[in-house]
C-alpha cells in the first residue's frame, strides 16, 4: 500500500517530465525522487551514471508539491476548487479561465476565453456548475462548466478592473469588487444586479461571504475592511486601520483576515478589535481560512505560509510549504483542507500537501531582495554584497555560508559594495545618501557614516593602494574620500553633466573615471581634479558601469543599448563594441587581472565573457532568472562572481565556461554545465532535453559551471566521475 501511494506521488510530482519524454522517468524523475521513498529505493540500485541531486535549505519537491499544472501562458492570478474538490478553476494574465481535473492533472475542457483581457480573479460555486471570473476590463463572467461546451454570461456595470469575485455558500449570490471603489451583489443565475455596496474611498481588492451568506466583507486600498449587510446594503462595521488586500472570513463568522504589506491582520467580526498580526516576511497577496477554521494560509512574494490559528490566534505557529515558489498570487484550500492550490507568477499551478509543511527545513541565509553589487576579497575567500533589502553581507566564497550576520545600518537600498585591497574594510553606498565603512572581521561599522552627497549613492570603489575611496551619486557629482580620515579629499566634488552611475580608479590610482546618464565618461586626475582627457561619449546611452584594463590604457563601459564598449583612453575613441546581449541594459562590466577576459552582466539575465583584445565572444553563462546587476573577477582570474535581481549570488568557473563551446562539444557533462533552462528543462545548444527540473528548484540550481549559488535554497546537480548516460545512450543507465 505504501509503495502504491508513493508511486502515485512520484508520477504526479514528475508528470511534466514523464509525459514529455519517457526516458526521463530515469534521467530526471528518479534523480529528483524522495530518497526515502520505496520507489527510489527499489529502482535506483538498478541505475547508474545518473545525475546526482543534493538539496540545501529546501525540502523534497514531492514532499509538498503533489502535482503541478502547466498550460497558462502568463502569471496565474487566482485559483478556486469546486465544492466537491474534483475540479480546480484558474485565471491568468493570458486571458483564459482553465478547468483542471484534480485526479489526472489534465484540463477538463478547453480553455475558456471571454475576450475581456487579463483574468484577475476566479471563484467556483459550491454547486460545482458555475465559475465566476473578473477581468481587468471591468467585466464579470459566469461560466456554466457543467456542460461539455461551457457557456457564459457577462455581467456589466463596473467601470474599473474587477479584482475579486466570490460566491455565497449556497451559490445564490455573487459578489464582485473593483478598482472603481464599488462592491456589487449579483444573482448569478439571472445576471441581475441586486445591490450596490458603496462606501470605500479607494480601489476594492478582495471580497468574501460569511457562511450564512448574509454578510459580505470587502478589503480596500483605503485601509479599511468593511462588513456589509447585503440585504440592506449598509455597513455593519469597519475594522482595521491598515488591512487592505484580499480578505477572508472564518467559517464560524468570528474572524476576518486581511493582508497588509508583509503582514496578515486578524480582527474580530463582532467587535472590530485586532486579534493578532501575523508576520509573513514578504508582500502578502491573498489570505484564506481553512474549511475547519483552524488554519490560515497566505500567498506572498516568496511562496506560501500556513499558520495554525486555533485554538489561540495570538500564539499562532507557522510553516512554509512548497519551498521558494517565487511570487504566489493566490493560495486556496481544497474542500477537505488537505491540499492547497497555489497560483504562481511563473504560469504554473502547484498543488501542495498541507501535511508536509517544511518546518524542519531551514532556509539558508540569503538576501531577501535584489543583489545590486558584489565584491571579492583579494585572497578570493570572501564575497561582499549589497542589496535592496538595505543590508550588506559577507559570505564564505567557497561554501556560500554567511561569514557574519547582516551588516545593518543603511536606511535605504544599498547599491554598491567594495572591498579594500588589504581585505580589512568593506565600503557601501546607499539610497540614504551615505557611504559607510565596515570591519570585515567583526562586521562592526568603522567610524560614522560618511556624508557629503545629497542624493542616492550609486557606486563606491577603493583605489588599488587602499588610500582612497571614490563614490558617485545622483547629485551629479563624484567624490574622493581619504580612507584613513573618512573625509573628502581636497579634490572635488567632481561635477558631471548628469547623475553618474559608476566610478572606477585606474590601476595606478592616477585617474578616476565616472559614467553618467548622458552617456559621458569622465576622466579626472586624482592629484588635481582636472580633466585628464577629453570626454568619452556614448551618445544616446546611459553609462551604467566602467572598468579600467589592468594596464590602464583602456576602459570598458556598459550602457543602456544592450552593448559594452572598449575605449582607447589616449585616442579618446571607442575601438570595439561588444554586442550579443538581448534587449536591455548592460548593468555591469569587469576586466580580469590577467587582461584576457571581459565580463558583462545584463538585464537579459545572462553573463557574457569576451576576448579582451579582439572582442570575440567566449561564452554565455545562463543561470540567473532576472537581471545580472554586478560582476566581479577573483584576483587569479579563475572565477567570476555575479549578483542579480533574482536575489542570488553565483560563482562561475571561467576556464570551464570558455572551454564549453569548442573543446567539450560532445561531452554530456559539458552539455549539462552549459545548458539553458527553458520551460522547466535544461536544454542543450541544439534544443535536446538534458534534464527536467521540478518547478520549485528552477531558481536555485547549482551546476558544475556555477560552482556556488548563494540563496535561501540551493539544489546542486552534478555528474559523478564515471560520467553520464544521456541522449541516445540513455538506456545504458539501466543495468538491471
Secondary structure as GFF3:
##gff-version 3
##sequence-region A 1 736
A	DSSP	alpha_helix	2	13	.	.	.	ID=ss1
A	DSSP	alpha_helix	15	20	.	.	.	ID=ss2
A	DSSP	alpha_helix	24	24	.	.	.	ID=ss3
A	DSSP	pi_helix	25	29	.	.	.	ID=ss4
A	DSSP	alpha_helix	30	32	.	.	.	ID=ss5
A	DSSP	alpha_helix	38	43	.	.	.	ID=ss6
A	DSSP	three_ten_helix	44	46	.	.	.	ID=ss7
A	DSSP	beta_strand	51	56	.	.	.	ID=ss8
A	DSSP	alpha_helix	61	64	.	.	.	ID=ss9
A	DSSP	beta_strand	65	69	.	.	.	ID=ss10
A	DSSP	beta_strand	76	81	.	.	.	ID=ss11
A	DSSP	beta_strand	87	92	.	.	.	ID=ss12
A	DSSP	beta_strand	96	101	.	.	.	ID=ss13
A	DSSP	beta_strand	112	113	.	.	.	ID=ss14
A	DSSP	beta_strand	119	124	.	.	.	ID=ss15
A	DSSP	beta_strand	130	135	.	.	.	ID=ss16
A	DSSP	beta_strand	140	144	.	.	.	ID=ss17
A	DSSP	beta_strand	151	155	.	.	.	ID=ss18
A	DSSP	beta_strand	162	167	.	.	.	ID=ss19
A	DSSP	beta_strand	174	178	.	.	.	ID=ss20
A	DSSP	beta_strand	183	186	.	.	.	ID=ss21
A	DSSP	beta_strand	193	197	.	.	.	ID=ss22
A	DSSP	beta_strand	204	209	.	.	.	ID=ss23
A	DSSP	beta_strand	215	220	.	.	.	ID=ss24
A	DSSP	beta_strand	225	229	.	.	.	ID=ss25
A	DSSP	beta_strand	234	239	.	.	.	ID=ss26
A	DSSP	beta_strand	247	249	.	.	.	ID=ss27
A	DSSP	beta_strand	255	260	.	.	.	ID=ss28
A	DSSP	beta_strand	263	268	.	.	.	ID=ss29
A	DSSP	beta_strand	274	279	.	.	.	ID=ss30
A	DSSP	beta_strand	284	289	.	.	.	ID=ss31
A	DSSP	beta_strand	295	300	.	.	.	ID=ss32
A	DSSP	beta_strand	303	308	.	.	.	ID=ss33
A	DSSP	three_ten_helix	313	315	.	.	.	ID=ss34
A	DSSP	beta_strand	317	321	.	.	.	ID=ss35
A	DSSP	beta_strand	328	333	.	.	.	ID=ss36
A	DSSP	beta_strand	339	344	.	.	.	ID=ss37
A	DSSP	beta_strand	349	353	.	.	.	ID=ss38
A	DSSP	three_ten_helix	354	356	.	.	.	ID=ss39
A	DSSP	beta_strand	371	376	.	.	.	ID=ss40
A	DSSP	beta_strand	382	387	.	.	.	ID=ss41
A	DSSP	beta_strand	391	396	.	.	.	ID=ss42
A	DSSP	beta_strand	407	408	.	.	.	ID=ss43
A	DSSP	beta_strand	414	419	.	.	.	ID=ss44
A	DSSP	beta_strand	425	430	.	.	.	ID=ss45
A	DSSP	beta_strand	434	439	.	.	.	ID=ss46
A	DSSP	beta_strand	450	451	.	.	.	ID=ss47
A	DSSP	beta_strand	457	462	.	.	.	ID=ss48
A	DSSP	beta_strand	468	473	.	.	.	ID=ss49
A	DSSP	beta_strand	477	482	.	.	.	ID=ss50
A	DSSP	beta_strand	487	488	.	.	.	ID=ss51
A	DSSP	beta_strand	494	495	.	.	.	ID=ss52
A	DSSP	beta_strand	500	505	.	.	.	ID=ss53
A	DSSP	beta_strand	511	516	.	.	.	ID=ss54
A	DSSP	beta_strand	520	525	.	.	.	ID=ss55
A	DSSP	beta_strand	536	537	.	.	.	ID=ss56
A	DSSP	beta_strand	543	548	.	.	.	ID=ss57
A	DSSP	beta_strand	554	559	.	.	.	ID=ss58
A	DSSP	beta_strand	563	568	.	.	.	ID=ss59
A	DSSP	beta_strand	573	579	.	.	.	ID=ss60
A	DSSP	beta_strand	586	591	.	.	.	ID=ss61
A	DSSP	beta_strand	597	602	.	.	.	ID=ss62
A	DSSP	beta_strand	607	611	.	.	.	ID=ss63
A	DSSP	beta_strand	617	621	.	.	.	ID=ss64
A	DSSP	beta_strand	628	633	.	.	.	ID=ss65
A	DSSP	beta_strand	639	644	.	.	.	ID=ss66
A	DSSP	beta_strand	649	653	.	.	.	ID=ss67
A	DSSP	alpha_helix	654	660	.	.	.	ID=ss68
A	DSSP	alpha_helix	668	673	.	.	.	ID=ss69
A	DSSP	beta_strand	676	678	.	.	.	ID=ss70
A	DSSP	beta_strand	681	683	.	.	.	ID=ss71
A	DSSP	beta_strand	689	692	.	.	.	ID=ss72
A	DSSP	three_ten_helix	695	697	.	.	.	ID=ss73
A	DSSP	beta_strand	701	702	.	.	.	ID=ss74
A	DSSP	beta_strand	706	710	.	.	.	ID=ss75
A	DSSP	beta_strand	714	719	.	.	.	ID=ss76
A	DSSP	three_ten_helix	727	733	.	.	.	ID=ss77
###
